[in-house]
Amino acid sequence: MTIKMKYPINLHKGLTLIVVLGMMFWYDNFTLGPWVYLALHGSYGLLWLLKDQVYPDKRWEEEMPITMAAAVFLSLAAYWVAPFLLISSGSVPSSPLIAGAIACNSFGLVLHYAGDAQKHFVLQCRPGLIDDGFFERCRNTNYLGEFLIYLSFAMLSQHWLSFVILLGFTAFIFLPGMRQKDESLSRYPEFEGYQKRSGLFFPKLF
């Protein structure tokens, strides 16, 4: 039996708000930090579901065995470690830390969702290399945005383990995906010039 890859991903995104709120009730922790975390991570999950309806990513339409789908969901559940650490510990993030996390999250949301939107709608109009707009100086603006989003959650958790999990996803999921994308784009003759003037993950400004 197989299901689309997007289903375990969407399930995780949609459950996040409920899971975080459940943690808050379980630990009776309704301080500012958990509420800010709930707003940021919960809204990110809902926006993901909205994006899937408005401009779905074709990668997630691929079929996979149900056992692999379960593994995908369980691996994504590692992202729930950050709210658990924050809420169960009762630690109180400082106002500057909260402000920094919100700013980091805002930049990440714009880069991630706007980058995905540009890619989706441009490819509907014309196939080929996208080397302008959000992708002019960075070949993986959407990956960078997602990294910043989860970085904001790790910041709020105030625990080293959240950063280790984020670095693990970056090393074993994000970077291989970016390398694979470069290999795919290399079939375009103009890619060599584009590669020189753009960064793989961070924007090349000079």
Beta strands, then each sheet from edge to edge (+ up, - down):
strand 1: 2-4
strand 2: 63-65
sheet 1: 1+ 2-
end
